[in-house]
Amino acid sequence: MSARFSSVLIANRGEIACRIMRAARAEGLRVIAVHSDADRDAPHVRLADSSVRIGPSPPAGSYLAIGALLDAARATGAGALHPGYGFLAENADLAEACAAAGLVFVGPPPEAIRAMGDKSAAKAKMEAAGVACAPGYHGADQSPARFAAEARRIGYPVMVKAAAGGGGRGMRIVREPEALAAAIAAAGVEAEAAFGDGRLLVERALLNARHVEVQVFGDEAGHIVHLGERDCSIQRRHQKVIEEAPSPAVSPELRAAMGEAAVRAAAAVGYVGAGTVEFLLDSDGRFWFLEMNTRIQVEHPVTECVTGIDLVRLQFRVAQGGRLPFSQPDVTLRGHAIEARLYAEDSAADFLPSIGTITAWRPPTAEGVRVDAGVEAGSAVTPYYDSMLAKVVACGATREEARRRLVRALEATFVAGVVTNRDFLLHALGRPEFVDGRATTAFVGDAPFKRREASRTALALAAALLVERGRPPQPTAGWRAAPLKIDVDGGERRVSVRRQGAETVVAIDGEEVALRLIDADGGVARYAIDGVAVRAAYARDGEALWLDVEGACRRFADRSYAPPAARDADEGGGAVRAPVSGIVVAVEAKAGDVVKRGQILATVEAMKMHYAILAPIDGAVAEAHAVAGRQTRAQAVLFTLAPQEN
């Protein structure tokens, strides 16, 4: 077999671009990166052999611009294009455009992408192939009346879903008929924005099922195999956050049945390359087809760990025209692997995304642990793209060994500059339902994550570091600092600091904590309380301090000399603020409008998610600052409402 290409353009960014580059280099390929203005200095750009700017920061003008990608491929002499995941990875038009331009598309044929990309048509095709689908409606009539009638037939709760997409975009759970119209409207807007297609479908919502997917792989000769399953039940906003292989709920017999169904589904559309068939698995062992993702998945590393197969390298070999180097009986699963997705988001605030500049990035290094990342210290986390920073994967001989390794790896992970979900991940991995392998898709909703209040130890260490500036004074020094006002977790705490011999004594709410700051070099503080020495990671961020202590990473800001905050309309409940930094994509109210509590005033898009800005009170719009198409910062005032007079 002669090679079809010797270079590949990677039409993606972040950690997936870096991951694909490593595999491409292992195959002896020259790698070409593309980047938007926001990513001009990103790690994936520097890792490549060459790179090309493809447009401005918003994805529509860069990573979603097929013409710009093809121009970049021509300019660099690329022989192939790998789409990664997200953006245009499941876009049949891109696959066809590559073929027309003489480029090898590292993915399935456009016909397969199109067949599975339309979720409504895919379900009909799966039913014809004998693959069980959840009861639902996926017809052409998109009227609210038809959806209401079908939802009554199916029975509540139902799931409203985008017909032409995935990844949790354009999805809403509807538990009662009164909420259906709003869910359809919101899902349709989000689907149109994410996929350029606002069509929807509705199906029965299986709320306490498991989300289990099967990795399939096919070659051009028609051979298709499955590589076992992954359990992806732990999700927020219908997006996965922790995945594992194999599933603790799947027996060898069930694995064979699900694998056979997945292969049958892939064969029905003539599938070639890496793909994933997703199922819902109920407590009775019945499984229902959800959708097929016609690309490599975010969570592919757990399958690589338990099969020993590099899936991205295999993608390149199949794209070169090679056959699968193994058959189904050759696939064996060994050990266990669990992956945690590290996101820039505030898990205690309904997982709102966080943006900013990463001031410190220290990934774990340990046996049995793999980190796929696309960021580093100095990287900017912008509102334009998905908020995932990295994937931390742990492998072990048993599930419990993999879980313990992942816990330790996350404990050793330190990120400063943006809020992350690391503490949530640690909490989730320690919950009994996960430890026992009983987690379902209701896992996150059943026990919402709540951040613990900062302990006295954490406050005392933060105060000591803020005062000492990382340089422990001589033991003979004696002084008393002015009282500090420390902002943490959205509240203000007052502390006083004084020196007592070799110790720093911090008074908090009338109680004192005495600690000895041993040293604070290289981003690690060593301190002792009652003779016990402990380490804590920290990083300075201007006048603020990021501190990871007692299993929680927080930002402590010294507000002792800050001017008093100006009074605003918050005092009357009339200031309507942006919940996240993002782009205002729609404005529904203007100054002078009379609005009702709960009415949508505007919509903000951040990291591919839409957030409805609702009126908090009945009243009149006194001021409207939101402008469609403009960027807004988190907590910026978008509207001011004057309460309605009774």
C-alpha positions as CSV (number, residue, x, y, z in Angstrom):
1,M,0.0,0.0,0.0
2,S,1.4,3.4,-1.0
3,A,0.8,6.4,1.2
4,R,-1.9,8.8,0.0
5,F,-0.6,11.7,2.0
6,S,2.5,12.8,3.9
7,S,1.1,15.9,5.6
8,V,-2.1,16.7,7.5
9,L,-3.8,19.9,8.3
10,I,-5.6,19.7,11.7
11,A,-8.8,21.7,11.5
12,N,-9.2,22.2,15.2
13,R,-7.6,23.7,18.3
14,G,-6.7,23.1,21.9
15,E,-6.0,19.7,23.4
16,I,-7.5,17.7,20.5
17,A,-5.2,19.4,18.0
18,C,-2.2,18.6,20.2
19,R,-3.4,15.0,20.6
20,I,-3.8,14.6,16.8
21,M,-0.4,16.1,16.2
22,R,1.3,13.6,18.5
23,A,-0.3,10.7,16.6
24,A,0.4,12.2,13.2
25,R,4.1,12.6,14.1
26,A,4.2,9.0,15.2
27,E,3.0,8.1,11.7
28,G,5.8,10.2,10.2
29,L,3.5,13.0,9.0
30,R,4.1,16.7,8.7
31,V,1.6,18.6,10.8
32,I,-0.1,21.9,10.0
33,A,-2.1,24.0,12.5
34,V,-4.7,26.6,11.9
35,H,-5.6,29.3,14.3
36,S,-7.9,32.2,14.9
37,D,-6.8,35.6,16.3
38,A,-7.6,34.4,19.8
39,D,-5.3,31.4,19.4
40,R,-2.3,33.0,17.7
41,D,0.0,32.0,20.6
42,A,-1.8,28.8,21.6
43,P,0.3,25.6,22.3
44,H,-1.1,23.8,19.3
45,V,0.2,26.5,17.0
46,R,3.7,26.2,18.4
47,L,3.6,22.4,18.3
48,A,3.0,22.3,14.6
49,D,5.5,22.3,11.8
50,S,3.7,25.2,10.2
51,S,0.5,27.2,11.0
52,V,-1.9,29.5,9.2
53,R,-4.3,32.2,10.5
54,I,-7.8,31.4,9.3
55,G,-9.8,34.3,10.7
56,P,-11.1,36.3,13.7
57,S,-11.8,34.9,17.1
58,P,-15.5,34.0,16.7
59,P,-15.7,30.4,15.3
60,A,-18.0,31.4,12.4
61,G,-15.2,33.3,10.8
62,S,-12.4,30.8,11.5
63,Y,-12.8,27.2,12.7
64,L,-16.2,26.9,11.1
65,A,-15.2,28.5,7.8
66,I,-14.7,25.7,5.3
67,G,-13.3,28.1,2.6
68,A,-10.6,29.4,5.0
69,L,-9.6,25.8,6.0
70,L,-9.3,24.7,2.3
71,D,-7.3,27.9,1.5
72,A,-4.9,27.0,4.4
73,A,-4.5,23.5,3.1
74,R,-3.7,24.7,-0.4
75,A,-1.2,27.3,0.9
76,T,0.7,24.7,3.0
77,G,0.5,21.8,0.5
78,A,-1.4,19.6,3.0
79,G,-2.4,16.2,1.6
80,A,-5.1,15.5,4.3
81,L,-7.4,17.2,6.7
82,H,-8.2,15.9,10.2
83,P,-11.3,17.6,11.7
84,G,-10.8,16.4,15.3
85,Y,-14.1,16.8,17.3
86,G,-16.5,19.7,17.6
87,F,-16.6,22.5,15.0
88,L,-16.8,20.8,11.6
89,A,-16.0,17.3,12.6
90,E,-19.4,16.0,11.7
91,N,-20.0,18.2,8.7
92,A,-20.6,16.3,5.5
93,D,-20.1,19.5,3.4
94,L,-16.5,19.7,4.7
95,A,-15.8,16.1,3.8
96,E,-17.2,16.7,0.3
97,A,-15.2,19.9,-0.1
98,C,-12.0,18.0,0.8
99,A,-12.7,15.4,-1.8
100,A,-13.3,18.1,-4.4
101,A,-10.0,19.8,-3.5
102,G,-8.0,16.6,-3.7
103,L,-7.6,16.3,0.1
104,V,-8.0,13.1,2.1
105,F,-10.6,13.6,4.8
106,V,-9.6,11.7,7.9
107,G,-13.0,10.5,8.8
108,P,-16.0,8.7,7.4
109,P,-17.5,9.2,4.0
110,P,-19.8,12.2,3.7
111,E,-22.8,9.9,3.0
112,A,-22.3,8.3,6.5
113,I,-21.9,11.7,8.2
114,R,-25.1,12.9,6.5
115,A,-27.0,9.8,7.3
116,M,-26.1,9.9,11.0
117,G,-25.9,13.7,11.4
118,D,-29.7,14.1,10.8
119,K,-30.9,12.5,14.1
120,S,-34.4,12.1,12.9
121,A,-33.4,10.3,9.7
122,A,-30.8,8.3,11.6
123,K,-33.4,6.9,14.0
124,A,-35.6,5.8,11.1
125,K,-32.6,4.1,9.5
126,M,-31.7,2.4,12.8
127,E,-35.2,1.1,13.2
128,A,-35.0,-0.4,9.7
129,A,-31.7,-2.0,10.7
130,G,-33.2,-3.6,13.8
131,V,-31.5,-1.4,16.3
132,A,-33.9,-0.5,19.1
133,C,-34.7,3.3,19.5
134,A,-36.4,5.1,22.4
135,P,-40.0,6.0,21.7
136,G,-40.2,9.4,20.1
137,Y,-41.2,11.7,17.2
138,H,-38.7,12.8,14.6
139,G,-41.0,13.9,11.7
140,A,-41.0,16.8,9.3
141,D,-43.9,18.7,11.0
142,Q,-42.2,21.0,13.4
143,S,-45.2,22.9,14.6
144,P,-45.7,23.4,18.4
145,A,-49.1,21.7,18.2
146,R,-47.5,18.6,16.7
147,F,-44.8,18.4,19.3
148,A,-47.4,18.9,22.0
149,A,-49.5,16.0,20.6
150,E,-46.5,13.7,20.3
151,A,-45.3,14.5,23.8
152,R,-48.7,13.6,25.2
153,R,-48.5,10.3,23.2
154,I,-45.0,9.5,24.4
155,G,-45.6,10.5,28.0
156,Y,-43.7,13.0,30.1
157,P,-40.9,13.6,30.9
158,V,-39.7,14.1,27.4
159,M,-36.4,15.2,25.8
160,V,-36.4,17.9,23.2
161,K,-33.3,17.6,21.0
162,A,-31.7,19.2,18.0
163,A,-32.2,17.0,14.9
164,A,-28.9,18.0,13.4
165,G,-26.4,18.0,16.1
166,G,-25.1,16.6,19.4
167,G,-22.7,17.3,22.3
168,G,-25.6,18.5,24.5
169,R,-26.4,21.5,22.3
170,G,-30.1,22.2,21.7
171,M,-31.3,19.8,24.3
172,R,-34.0,20.4,27.0
173,I,-35.7,18.1,29.5
174,V,-39.4,18.8,29.8
175,R,-41.2,17.4,32.8
176,E,-44.7,18.9,32.3
177,P,-46.7,20.1,29.3
178,E,-46.7,23.8,30.5
179,A,-42.9,23.9,30.0
180,L,-42.9,22.4,26.4
181,A,-43.3,25.6,24.4
182,A,-40.5,27.4,26.1
183,A,-38.2,24.4,25.8
184,I,-38.9,24.1,22.1
185,A,-38.2,27.8,21.5
186,A,-34.9,27.8,23.5
187,A,-33.7,24.5,22.0
188,G,-34.5,25.7,18.5
189,V,-32.5,28.9,18.9
190,E,-29.5,27.0,20.3
191,A,-29.7,24.4,17.6
192,E,-29.8,27.0,14.9
193,A,-26.8,28.8,16.4
194,A,-24.7,25.6,16.9
195,F,-25.5,23.6,13.8
196,G,-27.2,26.0,11.4
197,D,-30.3,23.9,11.6
198,G,-33.1,24.6,14.1
199,R,-35.1,21.4,13.5
200,L,-36.0,19.4,16.6
201,L,-37.2,15.9,17.7
202,V,-38.8,14.7,20.9
203,E,-38.4,11.4,22.6
204,R,-39.1,9.8,25.9
205,A,-36.6,11.0,28.6
206,L,-35.1,8.1,30.5
207,L,-33.9,10.0,33.5
208,N,-32.3,7.3,35.6
209,A,-30.7,5.3,32.8
210,R,-27.0,5.0,32.1
211,H,-25.3,6.6,29.1
212,V,-23.2,3.8,27.5
213,E,-21.5,4.2,24.1
214,V,-19.7,1.7,22.0
215,Q,-16.5,2.5,20.0
216,V,-16.6,1.2,16.5
217,F,-14.0,1.2,13.7
218,G,-14.3,0.4,10.0
219,D,-12.0,0.2,7.0
220,E,-12.6,0.7,3.3
221,A,-12.9,-3.0,2.7
222,G,-16.1,-3.2,4.8
223,H,-14.6,-4.7,8.0
224,I,-16.2,-3.2,11.1
225,V,-15.3,-4.0,14.7
226,H,-16.3,-2.7,18.1
227,L,-13.7,-1.9,20.8
228,G,-15.9,-2.3,23.9
229,E,-18.0,0.3,25.7
230,R,-17.6,3.5,27.7
231,D,-19.8,4.6,30.5
232,C,-20.5,8.3,30.2
233,S,-23.4,8.7,32.7
234,I,-21.9,11.6,34.7
235,Q,-23.0,14.7,32.8
236,R,-23.9,18.3,33.4
237,R,-25.9,20.2,30.9
238,H,-26.2,16.9,29.0
239,Q,-22.4,17.0,28.4
240,K,-20.1,14.4,29.8
241,V,-17.6,15.2,32.5
242,I,-16.4,11.7,33.7
243,E,-16.1,8.7,31.5
244,E,-14.8,5.2,32.1
245,A,-14.1,1.9,30.3
246,P,-15.4,-0.7,30.7
247,S,-18.8,0.2,32.2
248,P,-19.4,-1.3,35.6
249,A,-22.9,-2.1,34.6
250,V,-22.1,-4.1,31.5
251,S,-21.6,-7.9,31.6
252,P,-19.7,-9.8,28.9
253,E,-23.0,-11.0,27.4
254,L,-24.5,-7.4,27.4
255,R,-21.2,-6.1,25.9
256,A,-21.5,-8.6,23.1
257,A,-25.1,-7.6,22.4
258,M,-24.4,-3.9,22.5
259,G,-21.3,-4.3,20.4
260,E,-23.2,-6.3,17.8
261,A,-25.9,-3.6,17.6
262,A,-23.3,-0.9,17.2
263,V,-21.6,-2.7,14.4
264,R,-24.9,-3.3,12.7
265,A,-25.7,0.5,13.0
266,A,-22.3,1.4,11.5
267,A,-22.7,-1.1,8.7
268,A,-26.1,0.4,7.8
269,V,-24.5,3.6,6.7
270,G,-21.3,2.1,5.2
271,Y,-19.1,3.5,8.0
272,V,-15.3,3.9,7.7
273,G,-13.0,5.2,10.4
274,A,-13.6,5.8,14.1
275,G,-17.1,6.4,15.3
276,T,-19.2,6.0,18.4
277,V,-22.7,4.5,18.8
278,E,-24.5,5.9,21.9
279,F,-27.1,4.1,23.8
280,L,-29.2,4.6,26.9
281,L,-29.1,1.5,29.2
282,D,-32.0,1.0,31.7
283,S,-31.9,-0.9,34.9
284,D,-33.5,-3.9,33.3
285,G,-30.5,-4.3,30.9
286,R,-32.4,-3.0,27.9
287,F,-30.6,-0.5,25.7
288,W,-31.9,2.1,23.2
289,F,-30.1,3.9,20.4
290,L,-29.5,7.6,21.0
291,E,-27.2,8.7,18.2
292,M,-24.0,8.0,16.4
293,N,-21.1,10.4,16.6
294,T,-19.2,10.2,13.3
295,R,-15.8,11.3,14.6
296,I,-13.3,10.6,17.3
297,Q,-14.6,11.3,20.7
298,V,-13.3,13.5,23.6
299,E,-13.2,10.3,25.8
300,H,-11.3,8.1,23.4
301,P,-8.3,7.8,25.7
302,V,-10.1,5.4,28.1
303,T,-10.7,3.0,25.3
304,E,-7.0,3.3,24.2
305,C,-6.0,2.5,27.8
306,V,-8.0,-0.8,28.1
307,T,-7.4,-2.0,24.5
308,G,-3.9,-0.9,23.9
309,I,-4.9,0.6,20.5
310,D,-4.0,4.1,19.5
311,L,-7.3,5.2,17.9
312,V,-5.9,8.4,16.2
313,R,-3.0,6.6,14.7
314,L,-5.5,3.9,13.5
315,Q,-7.5,6.8,11.9
316,F,-4.5,7.8,9.9
317,R,-3.7,4.3,8.7
318,V,-7.3,3.7,7.6
319,A,-7.3,7.1,5.8
320,Q,-4.2,6.0,4.0
321,G,-6.2,3.0,2.6
322,G,-5.0,0.4,5.1
323,R,-7.1,-2.4,6.5
324,L,-7.8,-2.9,10.2
325,P,-4.9,-4.9,11.6
326,F,-7.1,-7.0,13.8
327,S,-10.5,-8.7,13.8
328,Q,-13.2,-8.8,16.5
329,P,-11.8,-11.9,18.3
330,D,-8.5,-10.0,18.7
331,V,-10.0,-7.2,20.7
332,T,-9.6,-7.8,24.4
333,L,-10.2,-5.4,27.3
334,R,-7.6,-5.3,30.1
335,G,-7.9,-3.3,33.3
336,H,-9.9,-0.2,33.8
337,A,-9.6,3.5,32.9
338,I,-11.4,6.6,34.1
339,E,-11.2,10.1,32.5
340,A,-12.1,13.4,34.0
341,R,-12.6,16.5,31.9
342,L,-11.1,19.6,33.5
343,Y,-13.3,22.6,32.6
344,A,-13.0,26.4,33.2
345,E,-16.3,26.7,35.0
346,D,-17.8,27.3,38.4
347,S,-19.5,24.1,39.4
348,A,-21.1,25.7,42.5
349,A,-22.8,28.3,40.3
350,D,-24.7,26.0,37.9
351,F,-21.4,25.3,36.0
352,L,-21.2,28.8,34.5
353,P,-18.1,29.1,32.3
354,S,-15.1,31.1,33.6
355,I,-12.8,33.1,31.4
356,G,-9.5,34.8,32.0
357,T,-5.8,34.1,31.7
358,I,-4.2,31.0,33.2
359,T,-1.6,32.3,35.5
360,A,-0.4,28.9,36.7
361,W,-0.8,25.4,35.1
362,R,0.7,22.4,36.9
363,P,-0.6,19.1,35.6
364,P,0.0,15.9,37.5
365,T,2.8,13.4,36.7
366,A,2.3,10.0,38.1
367,E,2.4,6.3,37.1
368,G,-0.8,5.2,35.2
369,V,-1.9,8.8,34.6
370,R,-2.2,10.5,31.2
371,V,-3.0,14.2,30.6
372,D,-4.2,15.5,27.3
373,A,-4.0,19.3,27.5
374,G,-4.1,22.3,25.2
375,V,-3.2,25.0,27.6
376,E,-0.3,26.3,29.6
377,A,0.6,29.2,31.9
378,G,-0.3,32.4,30.0
379,S,-3.0,30.8,27.9
380,A,-6.2,32.8,27.5
381,V,-9.5,31.2,28.2
382,T,-12.0,33.1,26.0
383,P,-15.8,33.0,25.6
384,Y,-15.5,31.9,22.0
385,Y,-14.8,28.2,22.5
386,D,-15.6,25.2,24.6
387,S,-14.4,25.6,28.2
388,M,-12.5,22.3,28.4
389,L,-8.8,22.8,29.4
390,A,-7.6,19.2,29.7
391,K,-8.4,15.6,30.2
392,V,-6.9,13.7,33.1
393,V,-7.0,9.9,32.6
394,A,-6.0,7.2,35.0
395,C,-5.5,3.5,34.2
396,G,-5.3,0.6,36.7
397,A,-5.6,-3.1,36.9
398,T,-8.9,-2.6,38.7
399,R,-11.6,0.0,38.7
400,E,-10.8,1.0,42.2
401,E,-7.1,1.4,41.4
402,A,-7.9,3.6,38.5
403,R,-10.3,5.7,40.6
404,R,-7.7,6.2,43.4
405,R,-5.0,7.2,40.9
406,L,-7.4,9.7,39.3
407,V,-8.2,11.2,42.7
408,R,-4.6,11.6,43.5
409,A,-3.8,13.1,40.0
410,L,-6.6,15.7,40.4
411,E,-5.4,16.6,43.8
412,A,-2.0,17.3,42.3
413,T,-3.5,19.4,39.5
414,F,-3.2,23.1,40.1
415,V,-4.8,25.8,37.9
416,A,-4.8,29.5,38.7
417,G,-6.4,32.4,36.9
418,V,-9.7,30.8,36.1
419,V,-12.2,28.9,38.2
420,T,-12.2,25.2,37.3
421,N,-14.4,22.2,38.1
422,R,-11.5,20.3,39.7
423,D,-13.1,20.3,43.2
424,F,-16.4,19.1,41.7
425,L,-14.6,16.2,40.0
426,L,-12.9,15.2,43.3
427,H,-16.3,15.4,45.0
428,A,-17.9,13.2,42.3
429,L,-15.2,10.6,42.3
430,G,-15.7,10.2,46.1
431,R,-19.5,9.9,46.2
432,P,-20.7,6.4,47.1
433,E,-22.7,6.0,44.0
434,F,-19.6,6.4,41.9
435,V,-17.3,4.4,44.1
436,D,-19.8,1.5,43.9
437,G,-20.4,1.9,40.2
438,R,-24.1,2.8,40.5
439,A,-24.1,6.3,38.9
440,T,-26.7,7.1,36.3
441,T,-27.4,10.2,34.3
442,A,-29.3,11.6,37.3
443,F,-26.0,11.7,39.3
444,V,-25.3,15.4,39.1
445,G,-28.9,16.6,39.5
446,D,-29.5,14.3,42.5
447,A,-26.8,16.0,44.6
448,P,-25.8,19.5,43.2
449,F,-22.3,20.4,44.1
450,K,-21.9,23.0,46.9
451,R,-18.5,24.5,47.7
452,R,-17.5,24.2,51.3
453,E,-17.0,27.5,53.1
454,A,-13.3,28.5,53.3
455,S,-11.9,27.0,56.5
456,R,-10.0,29.0,59.1
457,T,-6.8,27.2,58.1
458,A,-7.3,28.3,54.5
459,L,-8.1,31.9,55.5
460,A,-5.1,32.0,57.9
461,L,-2.7,30.7,55.2
462,A,-4.1,33.1,52.6
463,A,-3.7,36.0,55.0
464,A,-0.1,35.0,55.9
465,L,0.8,34.8,52.2
466,L,-0.9,38.1,51.3
467,V,1.0,39.8,54.1
468,E,4.3,38.1,53.8
469,R,4.4,38.2,50.0
470,G,5.9,34.8,50.0
471,R,9.0,35.7,52.1
472,P,8.8,34.5,55.7
473,P,10.3,37.2,57.9
474,Q,13.0,36.4,60.4
475,P,11.8,34.7,63.6
476,T,12.9,37.7,65.6
477,A,10.7,40.1,63.7
478,G,7.6,41.4,65.5
479,W,4.8,43.4,64.1
480,R,1.0,43.7,63.8
481,A,-0.5,44.2,60.3
482,A,-3.5,46.4,59.7
483,P,-6.8,44.4,59.6
484,L,-7.3,42.7,56.3
485,K,-10.5,42.6,54.2
486,I,-10.2,39.3,52.2
487,D,-12.7,38.6,49.4
488,V,-13.3,34.9,49.0
489,D,-16.2,32.9,47.5
490,G,-18.1,36.2,46.8
491,G,-18.0,37.3,50.4
492,E,-15.8,39.5,52.6
493,R,-13.9,38.2,55.6
494,R,-12.1,40.4,58.1
495,V,-8.9,39.1,59.7
496,S,-6.0,40.5,61.7
497,V,-2.4,39.3,61.5
498,R,0.4,39.6,64.0
499,R,3.8,38.0,64.7
500,Q,4.4,35.9,67.7
501,G,7.9,34.6,67.7
502,A,8.4,32.3,64.7
503,E,4.6,32.0,64.1
504,T,2.1,34.1,62.3
505,V,-1.1,34.4,64.3
506,V,-4.3,35.2,62.3
507,A,-7.5,36.1,64.2
508,I,-10.7,35.1,62.4
509,D,-14.1,35.8,63.9
510,G,-12.6,36.1,67.3
511,E,-10.6,32.8,67.1
512,E,-6.8,32.6,66.4
513,V,-4.9,30.3,64.2
514,A,-1.1,30.2,64.7
515,L,0.9,28.9,61.8
516,R,4.6,28.9,60.9
517,L,5.3,29.7,57.3
518,I,8.3,27.6,56.5
519,D,8.9,28.7,53.0
520,A,6.9,29.8,49.9
521,D,9.0,29.2,46.8
522,G,8.2,27.9,43.4
523,G,4.5,28.2,43.9
524,V,4.4,25.8,46.8
525,A,3.9,27.0,50.4
526,R,5.1,24.8,53.3
527,Y,3.5,25.7,56.6
528,A,3.1,24.1,60.0
529,I,0.2,24.1,62.5
530,D,0.7,22.4,65.9
531,G,3.9,20.9,64.6
532,V,2.4,19.3,61.5
533,A,3.9,20.5,58.3
534,V,1.8,20.6,55.1
535,R,2.2,21.7,51.5
536,A,-0.2,23.9,49.5
537,A,0.1,25.1,45.9
538,Y,-0.4,28.8,45.3
539,A,0.0,31.4,42.6
540,R,-0.2,35.2,42.7
541,D,-2.5,37.0,40.3
542,G,-2.0,40.7,40.7
543,E,-3.2,41.6,44.2
544,A,-5.0,38.3,44.4
545,L,-3.9,34.9,45.5
546,W,-5.0,31.5,44.2
547,L,-4.5,28.9,46.9
548,D,-5.1,25.1,46.9
549,V,-5.5,23.9,50.4
550,E,-7.6,21.1,52.1
551,G,-8.9,19.9,48.7
552,A,-10.2,23.2,47.5
553,C,-8.7,25.8,45.2
554,R,-9.9,29.3,45.8
555,R,-9.1,32.9,44.9
556,F,-8.4,35.2,47.8
557,A,-8.3,39.0,47.1
558,D,-7.0,41.6,49.5
559,R,-9.7,44.4,49.5
560,S,-8.2,46.3,52.4
561,Y,-7.4,49.3,50.4
562,A,-10.1,49.1,47.7
563,P,-12.4,52.1,47.4
564,P,-16.0,51.6,48.6
565,A,-18.1,50.0,45.9
566,A,-20.4,52.5,44.2
567,R,-24.1,51.9,45.0
568,D,-26.1,50.8,42.0
569,A,-29.5,49.5,41.2
570,D,-28.8,46.2,42.9
571,E,-30.1,47.7,46.1
572,G,-33.6,47.7,44.7
573,G,-33.3,44.4,42.9
574,G,-33.4,46.2,39.5
575,A,-29.9,45.5,38.1
576,V,-29.9,42.7,35.6
577,R,-26.3,41.4,35.2
578,A,-24.7,39.0,32.7
579,P,-24.1,35.7,34.4
580,V,-21.0,35.0,32.2
581,S,-18.6,36.7,29.9
582,G,-19.8,36.2,26.4
583,I,-21.5,37.6,23.3
584,V,-24.9,39.2,23.4
585,V,-26.7,37.3,20.6
586,A,-30.2,38.7,21.0
587,V,-31.9,41.6,22.8
588,E,-35.6,41.3,23.4
589,A,-36.3,44.4,25.5
590,K,-35.6,48.2,25.2
591,A,-35.8,51.2,27.5
592,G,-39.4,52.0,28.3
593,D,-40.7,48.4,27.9
594,V,-42.9,47.0,30.7
595,V,-41.8,43.5,31.5
596,K,-42.9,40.6,33.8
597,R,-40.7,38.6,36.2
598,G,-39.2,35.7,34.3
599,Q,-39.5,37.4,30.8
600,I,-36.5,36.9,28.5
601,L,-34.7,40.3,28.1
602,A,-31.6,39.1,26.2
603,T,-29.6,36.0,25.3
604,V,-25.8,35.7,25.9
605,E,-23.7,33.0,24.2
606,A,-20.6,31.8,26.0
607,M,-18.5,28.8,25.0
608,K,-21.2,27.5,22.7
609,M,-24.0,27.6,25.3
610,H,-26.9,30.1,25.4
611,Y,-28.0,31.8,28.6
612,A,-31.3,33.5,28.8
613,I,-31.3,36.8,30.7
614,L,-34.5,36.9,32.7
615,A,-36.3,39.8,34.3
616,P,-36.0,39.4,38.1
617,I,-39.0,41.5,38.9
618,D,-42.1,43.0,37.4
619,G,-41.3,46.5,36.2
620,A,-40.2,48.9,33.5
621,V,-36.9,48.9,31.7
622,A,-35.2,52.1,32.9
623,E,-31.9,51.5,31.1
624,A,-30.9,48.9,28.4
625,H,-27.2,48.5,27.9
626,A,-27.2,45.2,26.1
627,V,-26.4,45.4,22.4
628,A,-26.7,42.5,20.1
629,G,-23.3,41.4,18.7
630,R,-21.3,43.0,21.4
631,Q,-19.2,41.2,24.0
632,T,-20.1,41.5,27.7
633,R,-18.2,40.7,30.9
634,A,-19.5,38.6,33.7
635,Q,-21.5,40.7,36.1
636,A,-21.8,43.6,33.7
637,V,-25.2,45.4,34.1
638,L,-27.2,44.7,30.9
639,F,-30.5,46.3,32.1
640,T,-31.8,48.3,35.0
641,L,-35.5,47.8,35.9
642,A,-37.7,50.1,37.9
643,P,-40.1,48.1,40.1
644,Q,-43.7,48.2,39.1
645,E,-45.8,50.4,41.3
646,N,-48.8,48.8,42.9
